[in-house]
Amino acid sequence: MNDIDILMAAYNSEKYIAEQIDSILNQTYTSYHLYIYDDLSTDNTLDILSKYKLQHNNKISYIQNKERLGILKNFSKMMENSKADYIMFSDHDDVWFNNKIEITYNKMKALEKTYSKDTPLLVFTDKIVTDSSLNVINHSHNKSERLNAAHTSLNRLLMSNVVSGCTVMINKPLKEICGHINENAVMHDYWLALTAASFGQIGFINQPTMYYRQHNNNSFGAKSYSFKMILNKLKSGRQNMQQAVFKNILQAESFYNQYEHLLSNENKKILKEFISLKEKKHLSFINTVIKNGFYKSGFIRNAGLIFAFL
């Protein structure tokens, strides 16, 4: 059995998926198998996958879902079916550097030496943001979005996720404790980050390992954050910001209910405090945020958060 399962979700991916598959086949680390779950594409995606399967039967498998699952359920299903010691996640429209697996795997092994192989572990990296034609927009996704990759403690992650799923590797202990990704998860990578922060460790590689295409068809695209962008968001109403926070609270509530029997008392307290935000307004909300360090990344986002709930 291969060490690593690479899980790719595909839907109407004919334009870019071949380039991404080629980048995976060109990896310096080769003990992996690529599983592609197609979510009932209506274009030529399946024809492309069939050709790759014939040419690389020992490296590629593809499965067509019997019903359309959506991104969250598709990744959850793939993860539950994986039997490998390590899992990586792939979008269908990116391009990996040829040493992406090797670099990430080496970081994972280093974390195992530090914390043990039985510790639930997650590794993520930076990425280069490009346009649809792979022209570089920004050499660092984290810098362009003003994300601090060190903010992976549970209290920080509850308000704002800094882990990007297409850069992630997890180990089997994290996969097993995670189990089924709750339907109230904001995204699969967010849920995995919360699980790793609660029960294990998170490691970051401060270098890009892939090209991340930014175009209108991204399910969740990178954005270049600025004062102008935040002001435009605020002008559209506080409701959007509030709804985003309430989604995080709903996720936290589901997370608490699913893992209450496993959580430490300290993490139970953190989650309860965050969940209590749904009942609070104005200064009470802000005081709870400050007291528990439920911050977003950067001054601009936190200013927007305070403005939305005053």
N, C-alpha and C positions, 0 to 999 in steps of 0.2 A: 504494500500500500504506500502511496505517496505521502510525504510529510504534510503537504499543504493542499487544501481545497480552495480554489479561487471561485467565488460565487458571483455570477454576472446576471443581472436582471435585464431582459430585453423586451422592448415593445416598439414596433415600427422603427427598427434600428438600421435599415438598409444603407443609409448614407454614410455612417461612420463605423459600424461594428467591425468590418473587416480590418480596418486600420488598428483598432484596439486589440483584436485577436492576434494580429501579426506582432504587435508589441509584446504581448504576453508570450507568444511562441519564441520570441527572440531573447528571453531572459537568460542571464548568466547562471541562475539557480534553476535547476530543472526537475527537482523532485516535487512536482505539483500535478494536479489535475484540474482542468477548467470545466466547471459545470455552468451551463447557460440555461436559464429558465425563461422561456418565451411566454409572454402574457397575452397570447392570442393576437399576434401581429396580423395586420391586414395588408402589409406590403410584401416585399421579397425577402424579408429577414430569414424565413425558414429555408429558402433555397440557398442562401449564403451559408447558413449553419450546416446544411446537409453536405455541401461541398467540403467544408472544413472538417466535418466529422469523417468523411471518407478518406481524406488525406492525412488526418492526425487522430486516428481512432484511439490510440493509446494516451492521448493528451486531452481530448475534448469530448464531452458528452453534452447533449442538449435535450431538454424536456419541454414539451408544450403543455402548459396548464390546461386543465379541462374547463376552467372558468376563469374569467379575468379577476385577478386578485388585487391589483394595484401594487405600488412599490413596497409598501410596508409589509403586507401579507406575503408577497413574493419572496422578499429577503428572509422573512421569518420561516417560511416553509423550507427554503434552501438550507438555512442554518440548522434547522431541526433534522434534516436528512443527512447532514454531513457527518462523516465518521473519522475524519482526519484529526491529527493532533493540533493542527493550526488552520485557521480560516482567514482568508483575505476577501475583501469585497471590491467589486469592479462595476463602474458605470459602463454603459455600452458605447459612449461617445468620447472617451478620453484616450490618451496615449501614454503608456508607461515607459519610463526610462528602463533600459535593459538591465539595470542592476537594482531595480526597485525591490524585488523579492529578497535578493541577497542582503541588501542594507537593512531592510525591515526585520528579516529573520535573525540577523546577527544581533540586533537590538533586543529582540525577544529573548534570545538565548542568554544575553548578558543580564536581563532582568530575572530570568530563571535562576541564574547563579546567585543573584543578590537576595531574591525572595523565596526561592524554591519552585520546583515544577508544579507543585500542587496549588500555588497561589493563582487566582484568577488574574490574568494579565491582558492589557490592551496596549498596543503601540500604534501611534499615528505620526504622520509627517506633514511637512509643508507641501505646497504644489505651485506650479507656475500657471497663472491664468492667461488664457489665449482667446482669440476670437475663433470663429468657426473654421478658419483656414490655418489655424495654429500659429498665427502671428501673435507675438507676446504682447499682452496688455500690462501685466505686472509680474515681476520675477518672484514675488512672494504673495501668496493668497492671504497669509496671516497679516502681513503689513498692509495690504490693500484694504482689508476689512478691519484693520486695527484690532486684531484679536491677540490676546496674550495666552499663549499655549500653556503657560504655567498655571493658569486658572482652572485646574482640574479637581479641586476639592469638591465635595458634595454640595456644600452651600453655594459655591460659585456656579457649578453646573446646573443647579436647579433653575436658576434664572436665565442662564445663557450657555449654550453649547459651543465649545471651541473645537470639538472633534469632528473631522470630516471623514465620512464613511468610506469614500473611495481611496483613502490612504491607509486604512486600518488593517491591522492583523490582530486576531485574538487567539488565545490558546484554548484547549479543550475544557479546562476547569471553568473558564468564564462562560463558554458556550453551555456547559451543563448547568451552571447555576442560573443562567439567564433563562433557559428553557424557551417557552413561547413568548414572543414579543407581544405585549398587550396592545389591543386595538386602539387604546387611548395614547399610545406613544406618539410623540410629535414626529419622530423618524427613527429608523432602526439604529442609526449611529448614536443618536441621543440616548436611547434606552440602554445601549451597550455601555456608553460612557458612565451613565448613572450606576449601572450594575458594577462596573469595574471600580468606580470611586467608593462604592459602599462596601464591597467585599474583597477588593484586591488592590492592584496598583496600575497606574497609567504611565507610560513612557512616551516621550516626544523626541523625534529626530528633527533637529532644526536645519533641515535642508529639503528642497523639493525632490520628489521622486517620480513626478509625472507632470504631463501637460493636462490642464483642466479646461476643456472647451466652455466658453461662455457664449451662449446664443439663446435665441428666443425659445428654443425647445428644451432647455434644461429644466428638469423637474424642480431642482433647487439650485439656483445659480449664485455665483459670487457677485457681490456688489461693491462698488467703490464708495465707502462711507465718507461723508463730508458734512459740514454745517448746513450747506444748501440742501442736501438730501434729507437730513433730519428735519429741517424746517418745513420742507415740502410734506413730509410725513405728518408733522404736527398740524399743518394747515388742513390736512384731510380729516382731521378730527382725532380726539383722544381715544375714540372707540377702537381704532385699529390696534394701537399699542396695548390697550386694556385687554382686548381679545387674545392677543399673542401671549400676554402674561397669564390669562386665565387658562389657556391651553396648557401652559407649563404647569399650572397648579393642578389641573385635571390629571395630567401625566403623573405628577408627584403623588397624588392621591391613589391612583391605580398602582403605582410602584409600591407604595406603603402597604396597600392591601395584599399585594401579591407576595411580598417578601417580609411581612411583619414578623413571622416566626424565625427569621434568620438575621434580622437587623440587630446591630448593637444598640444599647440604650442611647448612646450619644447620637447615632444616626437616626434613631426613632425621633428623638427630640428635634433634630434639625428638620426632618421632614414634616413633623407636626407644626412647627413654627411656620414653615413655608406654606403648608396647606391652609393655615389660619388666615393667610392674606386674603382669601376669598371673602372673608367676613369683615374685613377692615377697610376703612376709607381715610383719605386725607392724611393728617398727621400720624394717626395710628398705623396706617399702612407704611408710611415712610419710616417711622420709628422702628418697626419690626424689620424692615429691610436693612437699616443701618445697624441695628443691634446684632443681627445674625450674619451680616456680610453677604446678603443676597444681591450682589451687584452684577451688572452687565460689564462687558469689556469696554473700557474707555470712558472718558469724561462725557463725551457727546451722548452716548447711549444712556448713561445714568442720568444726565440732565433731562433727556426725553422721558425716562421712566418717572422721575419725580414730577415733571410737568403733567404727565398723563393722569397721575393719581392725587394731585393736590386738590 
